[in-house]
Amino acid sequence: MKALLRDRYILGTSLVALLPSALFAQGACKINDSSPFQINGAKQYVTMAANSRKADEIPKHLKNSIKVLTENPEKINNEAGRLDLLARTYVQWLKRDGATYVMSRGDVGFTTNPTGPHNLLLALDSAVVSLERMMPDCNTRVRPYRDQFSNDIYNKSVAAMTADQNDSSVYYAKLALQIGSSDPRPWNVLSAVYQKMGKVDSAMIAMEKVISLAGTDSLYKKVKQQSRYNLAVISLTTAEQSKGAEKDQQILKARGLLEAYLKDAPGEASATQALGRAMRLAGDTAAVASVFAEMLKAPEKFTADQLFESASSAAASAHDADAVTLFNAGLKKNPFHRLALLNLSNVLFQMKDAERMGPVVRRLTEVDPNFDRGWRLVAGFWQLRARAETDAAKKKLFNDSTLYYLDRQAKTNPRVEVSLAAKTGASYQLQGSVSNEGQTSGTWTLKFELLDETGAVVGTRDVPIGPLDGGASMTFSVKVDSPKAVAYRYAPVK
């Protein structure tokens, strides 16, 4: 997120010094700021305010400028000049020491409703937007009026977000939108902060605003792409928890976002994997196969986790051979990934491929020795061997092995279930539960080893369990600083 939030639009703080001449030589932009007399008068007031060395005189000049520009606007036959001078006046109001964003109308210079509030940020944005629409060639001239303030406020929202000051970040992001209503960056900040706050619906709305406001502007391509991807992933998660029309709607939305993403970034790994997931949820098995094609052809372009995710999608779509290829490609990058070993074992069992299943289930039980269903898969391996064997003596031996490992599954104690094993920044996190399947109280120690991509031990953690009554269970959660860790294993617990 940091790269996406890097501000690329910070302007200098000396905008007033550039007024009025330096900004006026902008290509075909021609704004008459000298007539009629109201425009010329406002120009003189703005110039005097900019050049005054007496602080108490500056508000008087600015009030006079606003007065002549707004008292009878219908009589000023130069709307572009009027808007330009209004914007330049608001800039100077906002740049005064101790300036506030909202002032009373009378203090600003309006003669009507003098006690009412006047938001200078909104007024400046309105003047700039109106002038841009009226004279598109003047965009580069008038945008700096507004951008210097929107960038400053936007940077405050980013700083607050980085410091986990969520409420302040939201406040400044919304304030930035007052002065830059067409800027997608504050919405990008809001989407990130709302996700941190668990406000998923608000985060999704913010992402949609980023996508719509970014348009085809290349400066906003990264934030637009990130919002497309994040919104698609949230939609897929929602789809998996929904049924009927709501599920179909969320899948369709995610698929459209990901296809648009990949049109601008062909072959990007994360989006490709997510699109496969969307197609699988939609039941579009033919399309799923087309997505896997790139991964099957060039697995080196994808991470282990992306390959594992797509392998699971392939298996769920009955593309078992592709699933095996993708799982194996991922296991070359992370050979001890427990879920990948478990899922690959299941696919190979369904394919009745005992030859390739054997080494996989053996490693699974080495990684997760107190996971009871791992031993059931070992029994399944021997069952496949027995069914394929014609020699009576060997067939009996294999059937006996099947029964032995089924019994071992039933007698696994304590039973360990790891529900989360993942990197979080420079740390590796493990969560799960331990169940005492015996009749008496027990105390154990889970001795975890964290492994890198080569299988080398790069971290350890002992987790005490118990005393735990018979039939009871408890959860555990550990987080170990280990930047290179990508997998785990633990010693058998008895």
JOZITA-V467985 format. One record per backbone hydrogen bond with DSSP energy under -0.5 kcal/mol. CO is the residue of the C=O (numbers start at 1). NH is the residue of the N-H. If there is no record, write none. Layout:
co->[CO CO]
nh->[NH NH]
//
This chain:
co->[1 2 3 14 15 16 18 18 21 22 24 25 26 28 30 31 36 37 38 39 40 41 42 43 44 45 46 47 48 53 54 54 55 57 58 59 60 61 62 63 64 65 66 67 70 72 73 75 76 78 79 80 81 82 83 84 85 86 87 88 89 90 91 92 93 96 101 101 103 104 105 105 113 114 116 118 118 119 120 121 122 123 124 125 126 127 128 129 130 131 135 136 138 138 139 142 142 143 143 144 146 146 147 148 149 150 151 152 153 154 155 156 157 158 159 160 161 164 165 166 167 168 169 170 171 172 173 174 175 175 176 180 182 183 184 185 186 187 188 189 190 191 192 193 194 195 198 199 200 201 202 203 204 205 206 207 208 209 210 211 214 217 218 220 221 222 223 224 225 226 227 228 229 230 231 232 233 234 235 236 237 238 239 243 243 244 245 246 247 248 249 250 251 252 253 254 255 256 257 258 259 260 261 261 265 268 269 270 271 272 273 274 275 276 277 278 279 279 280 283 284 285 286 287 288 289 290 291 291 292 293 294 298 299 303 304 305 306 307 308 309 310 311 312 313 314 315 318 319 320 321 322 323 324 325 326 327 328 329 330 330 334 336 336 337 338 339 340 341 342 343 344 345 346 347 348 349 352 353 354 355 356 357 358 359 360 361 362 363 364 367 368 370 370 371 371 372 372 373 374 375 376 377 378 379 380 381 382 383 384 385 386 391 392 393 394 395 396 397 398 399 400 401 402 403 404 405 406 407 409 414 415 417 417 420 422 424 426 427 428 429 430 431 431 432 433 434 435 435 435 436 442 444 445 446 446 447 448 449 450 450 451 451 452 453 456 459 461 462 463 465 468 469 472 474 476 478 480 480 482 487 489 490]
nh->[5 6 6 18 18 19 22 23 24 25 26 27 29 30 32 33 40 41 42 43 44 45 46 47 48 49 50 51 52 55 57 58 59 61 62 63 64 65 66 67 68 69 70 71 73 75 76 77 78 82 83 84 85 86 87 88 89 90 91 92 93 94 95 96 96 99 120 121 118 108 109 110 116 106 105 103 120 123 124 125 126 127 128 129 130 131 132 133 134 135 138 139 141 142 143 145 146 146 147 148 149 150 151 152 153 154 155 156 157 158 159 160 161 162 163 165 164 166 169 170 171 172 173 174 175 176 177 178 178 179 180 183 184 187 188 189 190 191 192 193 194 195 196 197 199 198 200 203 204 205 206 207 208 209 210 211 212 213 214 215 217 220 221 224 225 226 227 228 229 230 231 232 233 234 235 236 237 238 239 240 241 241 242 246 247 248 249 250 251 252 253 254 255 256 257 258 259 260 261 262 263 264 264 265 268 272 273 274 275 276 277 278 279 280 281 282 283 284 283 285 288 289 290 291 292 293 294 294 295 296 297 298 301 302 307 308 309 310 311 312 313 314 315 316 317 319 318 320 323 324 325 326 327 328 329 330 331 332 333 333 334 337 338 488 341 342 343 344 345 346 347 348 349 350 351 353 352 354 357 358 359 360 361 362 363 364 365 366 367 368 490 371 372 416 374 375 375 376 377 378 379 380 381 382 383 384 385 386 387 388 389 389 395 396 397 398 399 400 401 402 403 404 405 406 407 408 409 410 411 412 416 435 419 433 431 429 427 482 424 480 422 478 419 420 476 417 474 414 415 437 471 468 465 447 448 463 491 461 489 458 459 486 487 455 335 452 450 448 464 446 444 442 472 436 434 432 430 428 482 485 451 449 369]
//
